[in-house]
Amino acid sequence: MEVPRLGPDQLRPELRIPLAPARGAAAALRAALTWLVVPAFAEARGVTVRAAAIAVSAVVVGRFAFVEGLRPWLLAAAVMALAVLAARAVVLSVAERRQRRFQDAWLRSQTDALRAAWFEVVRLTVLPVPSAASTVWDAVGYDLTRPEDVRELRLRGCCSIEQGR
């Protein structure tokens, strides 16, 4: 599977994982049935379930509709909608499995790109040395755009060097 690799100027922490690329008929089918632009499969499944519930309700209403002339049309429309929703559920399932494989490869590719890139550190969190007395709540965050945080971090570094850490 070919994974597009982004350049260092495009790498940002808020960068979302893109939808797995598809070509030809698969792309057209996925676009027509799922309407996905981003990998939001849980939302798409929810829409499918709600639409199926509406279609089933239409079948029930169609069976007992008071207007005789509307029954066949309502039933035909509901059955057709259920068929499209069944196809949508299958396409969503296949697309989601493909997305899982793609995003693993995509994340590995982006991780390699980040490791090879230079970027400025603006904020960081210092975790304590693991011990019985330390917890994750003992972590300290530093914003390197604030001079007092930089001063405190430098003092912390000097103390750590003196203590042999």
C-alpha positions, 0 to 999 in steps of 0.5 A: 500500500502506498502511503503519502509522506508529508514534508516537515513543513506539513507536520503538526500535532493536530494533523488528523489521519487522512482517509485511506486512499481508494481508486477507481470503482472502490473510490466511487462506491465509497464516496457514493455510499458512505459520504466520508471525507474523514475517517468518522466510521462510528458516526457513519454507522450511527447514521446508517442505523438511524436511517434503517430504523426510519426505513423499517418504520416506513415498511410498517406504516406502509403495511397499514397505510390508510390510503390504498394507492400509497402502500405499494409506493411506500413499501417499494421506497422503503425496501429500496432504502433498506437495500442501499443501507445494507450495501452502505453497511458492507462498504463501511465495514470494508472501508473501516478495515482498510482504514485500520491497516492504512493508519498503522502504515501512515502513522509509521511513515509520519513518525519516521518523518518527524524523527528526521525533521528539525522543529522547535520545542515550545512546550515540554513536560518533565516527568519525575524519576520513577520511584515509589514516591513519584506519580504522574501528577508530579510532572511539571510543564514548561512553556519555553516562551516564558522566561521564568519557565526557562529559568526554572528549567535551567535551574532544575537541570543544574540541580539534576547534574549536581545530584548525578541524574 
